[in-house]
Every structure is written in structure tokens, then in C-alpha cells.
Amino acid sequence: MFTGLVQALGTVREVADAQGGRRLRVAEPALAPGLQLGESVAVCGACLTVVACDATVFDFEVGPETLAKTTLNKLAIGDRVNLERALRVGDALGGHFVTGHVDCVGEILDEVVTGEWLTVWFGFPPEFAELLVAKGSVAVDGVSLTVVDVLNDRLSVMLIPHTRTHTTLGTKKPGDAVNLEFDLLAKHVQKLVKRSTTI
């Protein structure tokens, strides 16, 4: 479980195909020394397991399902990635509950600059629209954001200057793909409502 508050920006150092999946090596010297084998880390919003680590770099194995459902299949050497360690009991919950299980890949449709503020529109498959409400939460590449507006196949958020400078969202442009995870509570409510209407 995560909160959607990015703790560090890592840099992809190696990408290698491995038995139908991929192995990623990420460098982030401030985060690496504290990591342990088997620990969960959200990489651009996808929960991955640390399989090797030293003082500066750490490795992840990415399975076929994750590659098919996220943007991790597009990562290349030199790319920056959002990183967040798993939430621990007693940690402050500053964002919202994020599982690290990406629902779909979305696309940046438009960006509107207003001074230092940036409104971004993301497109997504319309079957997910009922999981979103204005002023609700969404995780975009692992970043917890507040939804401004929702239409049938798109949503908008406003990025504050801090988010633009401390996450990969500050360098994304229209046409770029992003990982989207919708609110966990909304998913459970949706299932309960659908079940009650079929009884």
C-alpha cells in the first residue's frame, strides 16, 4: 500500500529482457541504502519487488502482466521514474490509499498553463468513468492528485509547481502515456452497487 506521495526520482540504468518479462535497474543513491530485498516499491505507480540492491542501485523483475497493463514496457536507459516505498504502520497518510495496481494506461491530451500552475487533461477508457468524481482522488504515474473535472473519457487535474519539479509529470507532454490507478474505495462501492442491482 502506498500514499501517492513520490519520495524520489530514480534513473533507469539497465533494461534487460528476462523470461518473458523484464529486469530493471534503477539508480537513486538517497533511497537505495535503506532498501531491503523483497521490499515493495512503487515505480511510476506500479508496485514492484526489490530483487537486488546495493548502495546506489536496485533491481526489479517486471512480469508479462505488468508490462502489458502499464507504461513500464516503454522504459529505456536514462528515463526518470517516480519512486515511493510502501506505507508502514504509523506513517503519515498525506495522499490517498494507492495499491500500486495500475488499472489502465492513459494519455495526456492537453495542457493549459496559468502562471506557474498547469492544468492537465488525461484520456482514459470510458468504462472507468464511473470510478471518478470531481474533487476525488486519482493516482497518475504513482502521484496522488485531486480530480478537477471528469468527462466520459477524460479527467483533468491541476499540478502545483512542487509536483512539476519533484515528479516525472513536470516533463510529460501531450501524447505521452501514463499509468492510471483509480480510487480503491470507488471500486468496492461499484462492485457492491452492481451486485445489489442484479439480486
C-alpha positions in Angstrom: 0.0 0.0 0.0 1.2 3.5 -0.9 0.0 7.1 -0.5 0.9 8.6 -3.9 3.5 10.9 -2.4 6.6 10.5 -4.5 9.7 10.2 -2.4 12.4 10.3 -5.0 13.1 10.4 -8.8 15.2 7.5 -9.9 17.1 7.0 -13.2 16.8 3.8 -15.2 20.4 2.3 -15.7 19.7 -1.0 -17.3 16.8 -2.8 -19.0 17.0 -6.4 -19.9 14.5 -9.0 -21.2 14.1 -11.9 -18.9 11.9 -15.0 -19.4 9.0 -13.1 -21.0 9.4 -10.2 -18.6 12.0 -7.5 -18.0 14.6 -6.7 -15.4 15.0 -3.1 -14.5 18.0 -1.5 -12.7 17.3 1.9 -11.2 19.7 4.3 -9.6 18.8 6.6 -6.7 21.6 7.0 -4.1 19.4 8.6 -1.4 16.8 5.8 -1.4 19.0 2.7 -2.2 20.9 2.3 1.1 17.6 1.9 3.0 16.0 -0.7 0.8 15.8 -4.4 1.6 15.4 -7.5 -0.6 11.8 -8.3 -1.1 10.6 -4.8 -0.3 7.8 -3.2 -2.3 8.4 0.0 -4.2 6.0 1.9 -6.5 7.7 2.6 -9.8 5.7 5.2 -11.7 2.7 3.8 -9.8 3.3 0.1 -10.3 4.1 -2.0 -7.2 7.4 -3.9 -7.8 9.6 -6.1 -5.6 13.3 -5.3 -5.0 15.3 -8.3 -6.1 18.8 -6.9 -5.7 20.2 -3.7 -4.2 23.4 -2.0 -3.1 24.4 1.5 -2.0 23.3 3.2 -5.2 21.2 1.0 -7.4 18.4 -1.6 -7.1 16.8 -4.1 -9.4 13.2 -5.1 -10.1 11.7 -8.0 -12.1 8.7 -7.0 -14.2 6.3 -9.7 -15.2 4.3 -10.0 -18.5 1.0 -8.9 -17.0 2.6 -5.7 -15.6 4.3 -5.0 -18.9 1.0 -5.4 -20.7 -1.0 -3.2 -18.4 1.5 -0.3 -17.6 4.0 2.0 -19.3 6.9 0.1 -17.8 7.3 -1.7 -21.1 8.4 1.6 -22.7 11.1 2.4 -20.1 14.6 2.9 -21.6 18.0 3.7 -20.2 18.2 7.3 -18.9 14.4 7.6 -18.2 13.4 9.1 -14.9 10.9 7.2 -12.7 8.7 8.2 -9.7 9.6 6.1 -6.6 7.7 5.5 -3.4 8.4 3.0 -0.7 5.5 1.1 0.8 3.5 2.6 3.5 4.4 1.4 7.0 2.2 1.2 10.1 2.3 4.6 11.8 3.4 6.6 8.7 1.5 9.8 7.9 -1.1 9.3 5.1 -0.7 12.5 3.1 -2.2 11.4 -0.2 -4.8 8.7 -0.6 -4.7 4.9 -0.4 -2.8 3.7 -3.5 -2.4 0.0 -4.1 0.2 0.1 -6.9 -2.1 -2.0 -9.1 -2.4 0.1 -12.3 -5.9 0.0 -13.8 -5.0 1.2 -17.3 -2.7 3.3 -19.4 -4.0 6.8 -20.1 -2.7 9.6 -22.4 -2.0 13.2 -21.9 -4.5 15.1 -24.1 -3.9 18.7 -23.3 -2.0 21.1 -21.0 -3.2 24.6 -20.0 -0.6 26.9 -18.3 -1.9 29.5 -15.9 1.1 31.3 -14.4 3.0 28.6 -12.5 0.0 26.3 -12.5 -0.6 23.6 -15.0 -4.0 22.0 -15.8 -3.6 18.6 -17.5 -6.3 16.6 -19.2 -5.8 12.8 -19.4 -7.7 10.5 -21.6 -8.8 7.0 -20.4 -11.1 4.1 -21.5 -14.7 5.2 -20.8 -15.5 2.1 -18.8 -13.6 3.7 -15.9 -15.5 7.0 -15.8 -17.9 5.9 -13.1 -14.9 5.5 -10.7 -14.2 9.2 -10.9 -15.8 12.2 -9.3 -14.8 15.9 -9.1 -12.6 16.5 -6.1 -12.0 12.8 -5.7 -8.6 11.2 -6.0 -6.6 9.5 -8.8 -3.0 8.3 -9.0 -1.2 9.3 -12.2 2.2 7.6 -12.6 2.0 7.0 -8.8 1.3 10.6 -7.9 -1.8 11.2 -5.8 -3.8 14.0 -7.4 -7.2 15.7 -6.9 -9.6 15.4 -9.8 -10.8 18.8 -11.1 -13.2 17.8 -13.8 -14.5 14.4 -15.2 -16.0 13.7 -18.6 -16.9 10.4 -20.2 -13.4 9.6 -21.3 -11.1 12.2 -19.8 -10.3 13.9 -16.5 -8.3 17.0 -15.5 -6.0 17.8 -12.6 -4.1 20.8 -11.7 -0.4 20.4 -11.0 1.2 22.7 -8.4 4.8 23.8 -9.0 6.2 21.3 -6.4 4.6 18.4 -8.2 6.0 19.6 -11.6 9.6 19.8 -10.2 9.6 16.7 -8.0 7.9 14.1 -10.2 8.1 13.0 -13.8 4.8 14.7 -14.5 6.6 18.0 -14.9 8.3 16.7 -18.1 5.4 14.9 -19.7 3.8 16.3 -22.8 0.6 15.8 -24.8 0.7 12.3 -26.4 2.7 10.8 -23.6 1.3 7.7 -21.8 0.8 7.5 -18.1 -0.2 4.8 -15.6 -3.7 5.4 -14.0 -5.0 3.9 -10.8 -8.5 4.8 -9.7 -9.7 5.1 -6.2 -9.8 1.8 -4.3 -13.0 2.7 -2.3 -14.8 3.6 -5.6 -14.0 0.2 -7.0 -15.5 -1.6 -4.0 -18.6 0.6 -4.0 -19.0 0.0 -7.7 -18.9 -3.8 -7.2 -21.4 -3.6 -4.3 -23.9 -1.5 -6.3 -23.7 -3.8 -9.3 -24.2 -6.8 -7.1 -27.2 -5.3 -5.4 -28.9 -4.4 -8.7 -28.6 -8.0 -10.0 -30.1 -9.6 -7.0 
